[in-house]
Amino acid sequence: MSPEFMTVAMFATLILAIALGHPLAYTLAAVATLFGLIDNGFNFVALFDMFANNAWGLMGVIDSYVLVAIPLFILMAQLLDRSKVSDSLFEALYVVLGGMKGGLGLAVVVVCTVFAATTGIIGASVVAMGLLATPALVKKGYQKELSAGIICAAGTLGILIPPSIMMVVFGGLTGMKETSVGNLFAGAILPGLVLSTLYFSYIIIRCRINPELGPPISKEEAGRYSLGQKVGMTLKSLVPPLGLILAVMGTILAGVATPTEAAGLGAAGAMILALFNKKLNWTVLKESSWATLKTTSMVMMLFVGGKFFSTVFLSMGGGDVVADLLIGSGMNRWLVLVIMMLIVFVMGMFIDWAAILLVTVPIFMPIALELDFNPLWFAMLICVNLQTSFLTPPFGYALFYFKGVAPPEYTMGHIYRGILPFVAIQMVAIGIIIMFPGLVTWLPKVFFGS
């Protein structure tokens, strides 16, 4: 069979299997096995050797041990979630920003930005802010769509702002110096802050135009604390997570520690914060460890299934088919970039981010290099694009995380309508990164000279 037919058939089979509701990791591996056997003339031994070698190489990423950072960052996130670091920060910002129109929404964005810089787990951020902030937003009369959109969108910043598990996976996949985990972390800082600032600006503008969407807290409530007390509350709640951020990101950017070593330092720091907050006990350790084991196992199963899929796809010439279609067509390279971004965006509506990376990066990165795009800049476009996968229906995980903890009066209709402006904002952020590539490349040059 021709590579063109096999390419179309393989993707069509994958989409059909996902639509039927089969687990994604096993679906990727099963489709890879089926088409690998067809392509190899049903030579089971050759296919097993291919899979075994790829699985061994994948788990090694052998010289860098970069994948070891994944369970350590997950453990750090789980400990922080249970230490309630975000609670005191939100309570302080509730008083400091609550007197502004849309101020509670702004407080959510700030807390989520800080929380994103200490964890890379979307579920933890969305659930924590859903439980913490939603009652206050409801009580103060915030529009349901706006409050749902704020919590879902701001809660997904953790997948972009480092330390991000997605960056660790991306760096392990490419094995390129330009897209090392350290470079990706440095390159993601400014885009993450740009996106957070866009959310912040949108809430301010929207609530100034229509104050009923996000009314301020009462003057009596806002004036309950003096300026000094407000500053003290904010610093007391902000310094510990900022110290953890400095310990993790500072050591990586200063070249003192590798991402894996910094992840271990972060997990230890999260344990210390939980201890200071009097939340560290055997139950917290057991639950955090168990949640870390389950999440890490899920990520690694996706890793293995996705690696099998991409290996078979490339071995039967699928990568060349896609490259010839995009490059050989004579299209302008910027149009090719738009098509690749559109493919990632559409896949994000149906497939988990890890599987998208494992399927698309081995295909799209060589095309980007052929078109003379900066690999780090291109990687960041994909990562920002993949943040939308948590928000876009029908399978946006953040939407279901929020629905699971939101009051009964929040319907899926409220949530879907609420996230649409924030998905548009993410598209604007991608456009800004395209127009100003220095947002991605400047900090890596400053810290690593690359």
VENNORZI-V988975 format. One record per run of one state. SS is the DSSP state (H for helix, E for strand, L for the rest). FROM is the first residue (numbers start at 1). TO is the last residue. If there is no record, write none. Layout:
BEGIN
ss->SS from->FROM to->TO
ss->SS from->FROM to->TO
END
This chain:
BEGIN
ss->L from->1 to->2
ss->H from->3 to->19
ss->L from->20 to->23
ss->H from->24 to->39
ss->L from->40 to->43
ss->H from->44 to->60
ss->L from->61 to->67
ss->H from->68 to->83
ss->L from->84 to->84
ss->H from->85 to->97
ss->L from->98 to->102
ss->H from->103 to->116
ss->L from->117 to->121
ss->H from->122 to->139
ss->L from->140 to->143
ss->H from->144 to->159
ss->L from->160 to->164
ss->H from->165 to->174
ss->L from->175 to->180
ss->H from->181 to->209
ss->L from->210 to->210
ss->H from->211 to->213
ss->L from->214 to->218
ss->H from->219 to->222
ss->L from->223 to->226
ss->H from->227 to->253
ss->L from->254 to->258
ss->H from->259 to->276
ss->L from->277 to->281
ss->H from->282 to->315
ss->L from->316 to->317
ss->H from->318 to->326
ss->L from->327 to->332
ss->H from->333 to->348
ss->L from->349 to->352
ss->H from->353 to->370
ss->L from->371 to->374
ss->H from->375 to->390
ss->L from->391 to->396
ss->H from->397 to->405
ss->L from->406 to->411
ss->H from->412 to->435
ss->L from->436 to->437
ss->H from->438 to->448
ss->L from->449 to->450
END
